[in-house]
Amino acid sequence: MQSLPWMDTAISLVGTLEAPGAKNNSKIIGWAKKIGGWVASYYKNDSIPWCGLFVGHCLASNGFEVKQDLLGALNWNKYGTKLNEPFYGCIIVFKRDGGGHVGFAVGQDKTTYHVLGGNQSDSVNITKIAKNRCEGWRWPDYHLLPKVKLPYKTFNGKLSTNEQ
């Protein structure tokens, strides 16, 4: 299988949770500090939507450029190379009421994509999102184009309707 360093990072972060109440998970806030600029000053608490921050962190940690405007989920649909179909590890962008959501594609079934992402029920996990909400698939520039088509598999996770 093609090595995807950003996916190794994303998988290693599964289980990362927002801190309850007024507390903050220093790991999530640390991702913003590492990216720097206005992002570091904006992310002062983990209750601010952080799906784009998660994707940005996974890519930046592996040497890929991340522009700060990409922290808005729908802006990821302008990143890298557009794909005509989903591949394992691609950036997958969704629309939702009030905005968007972004994560990495890891599987699919007939009606949903299985997404490894941040800020999914306040954690990093894999969840199912309806295919009809998908806005596009992207691939980081300067990395070999994808080889592994998105597999069909059974995943018993809950369907997400509003990622936060």
Buried (B, 14 or more C-beta within 10 A) or exposed (E): EEEBBBBEBBBEBEEBBBBEEEEBBEBBBEBBEEBEEEBBEEBEBBBBBBBBBBBBBBBBBBEBEBEBEBBBBBBBBEBBBEBEEBBBBBBBBBBBEEBBBBBBBBBBEEEBBBBBBBBBEBBBBBBBBEBEBBBBBBBBEEBEEBEEEBEEEEBEBEEBEEBB
